[in-house]
Amino acid sequence: MAIPFIDLGQQRQRIGSAIESAVLKVINHGAYIMGPEVKTFEADMNVFAGSKHCLSCANGTDAIELILLGLGIGKGDAVFVPTFTFVATAEVVPMTGAEPVFVDIDARTYNIDVAKLDATIEAVKTEGRLKPAAIIAVDLFGQPADYPALSKIAQKHGLPLISDAAQGFGGTIDGRQSLEWCVATATSFYPAKPLGCYGDGGAVVTNDDALMDRMISYRVHGGATAADVAEHKFEHEAKYLNVRIGMNSRLDTIQAAVLVEKLRIFGEEIDMRQAVAARYAEKLAGKVVSVPFVKDGYVSTWAQYTIEHENRDGLQAHLRNAGIPTAVYYPIPLHRQPGYAAFNAGGCDLSVSEQKAASVISLPFSPYLDEATQDHIVAAIAAFNG
Ligand SMILES: Cc1ncc(COP(=O)(O)O)c(C=O)c1O
């Protein structure tokens, strides 16, 4: 049987019938847009994340953009992002009129380098063209960024710290999730994510009431908040008073129904992921350039299990021939992408990201990966002598 890169089938076998009943219920009650399951899911997310508010939306990309819009970020602003991440982290920044400023990553965790971030913020201030406005940290491959250190830098410069937890939602530092240190955390429910639905979906969690009000407005066409209605003395449905230019980014009720069921077992699945990752690390030790490094007290959600090899492309071809799928996240850091070449404020040394782009390779991973399959993958890697 072919080895899947991310196996969603085992989970489906486990909770498939509960999901089918939940979806059928939506099909029958007919509230396909903003139905009751959306509210239930948002409430469940608040319990899981320990947050005051959850705003579900159409995907993880919109989730980050909604935070930026809600914070009032726009033209002339600099938003600091790691260059070694999925493009969505940076893509939303020019959508608001602001500019992404690329920062290098830490060589061991793949997350934004705190010292280089501080220096790059100073450099942007000295350049004087852009106004530092926000930091977006990414939990790459599932490991939380160093939020305790990042929040000190954010406070020093008076900047909001945003968590792009599309890969790391549910990950913890000493038992605490990223929202502990951030104004808002965004995540994605893309099917292959640790908490994925059966299509596109995303969410923001926050404890900030005013930010939540503005994000609710931006999520559906910039409709009026209670404060807008009072200010404009508007007497019709609030959604027909458009105070700001928004978007349409609702989570489908069917996807919310799927997520309610999946969130029930998500905590347990994060624990199962630890066991699979620990077994990979044990079996792979000495066979590749490096296995993932997780900081003390950090719990990764293992969105990816990423190793490094000096002949990465050779290893990938060898594994492909052995019927083992792999992926390269990411072959080109964002500052090298043609669409992003113009964004060069701050002048950060981005050499670590460039080295990693040439050596990383992610292996098949799922909380349900069985030992025999895992042993087969490890044996194939051990047999590579390129
Ligand atoms: C780090 C990161 N940020 C943002 C996103 C965007 O999420 P989505 O695909 O749901 O828009 C993803 C995943 O695709 C991601 O990995």
Ligand as a Chemical Component Dictionary entry (heavy atoms), coordinates in Angstrom:
data_LIG
# 
_chem_comp.id                   LIG 
_chem_comp.type                 NON-POLYMER 
_chem_comp.pdbx_formal_charge   0 
_chem_comp.three_letter_code    LIG 
# 
loop_
_chem_comp_atom.comp_id 
_chem_comp_atom.atom_id 
_chem_comp_atom.alt_atom_id 
_chem_comp_atom.type_symbol 
_chem_comp_atom.charge 
_chem_comp_atom.model_Cartn_x 
_chem_comp_atom.model_Cartn_y 
_chem_comp_atom.model_Cartn_z 
_chem_comp_atom.pdbx_ordinal 
LIG C1 C1 C 0 2.847  29.264 8.189 1  
LIG C2 C2 C 0 1.560  29.357 7.419 2  
LIG N1 N1 N 0 0.885  30.520 7.414 3  
LIG C3 C3 C 0 -0.280 30.651 6.765 4  
LIG C4 C4 C 0 -0.831 29.588 6.073 5  
LIG C5 C5 C 0 -2.081 29.839 5.295 6  
LIG O1 O1 O 0 -3.138 29.016 5.611 7  
LIG P1 P1 P 0 -4.280 28.711 4.517 8  
LIG O2 O2 O 0 -3.716 27.776 3.522 9  
LIG O3 O3 O 0 -5.384 28.127 5.327 10 
LIG O4 O4 O 0 -4.668 30.028 3.907 11 
LIG C6 C6 C 0 -0.178 28.345 6.076 12 
LIG C7 C7 C 0 -0.708 27.133 5.422 13 
LIG O5 O5 O 0 -1.088 26.953 4.362 14 
LIG C8 C8 C 0 1.057  28.235 6.745 15 
LIG O6 O6 O 0 1.738  27.074 6.747 16 
# 
loop_
_chem_comp_bond.comp_id 
_chem_comp_bond.atom_id_1 
_chem_comp_bond.atom_id_2 
_chem_comp_bond.value_order 
_chem_comp_bond.pdbx_ordinal 
LIG C1 C2 SING 1  
LIG C2 N1 SING 2  
LIG C2 C8 DOUB 3  
LIG N1 C3 DOUB 4  
LIG C3 C4 SING 5  
LIG C4 C5 SING 6  
LIG C4 C6 DOUB 7  
LIG C5 O1 SING 8  
LIG O1 P1 SING 9  
LIG P1 O2 DOUB 10 
LIG P1 O3 SING 11 
LIG P1 O4 SING 12 
LIG C6 C7 SING 13 
LIG C6 C8 SING 14 
LIG C7 O5 DOUB 15 
LIG C8 O6 SING 16 
# 
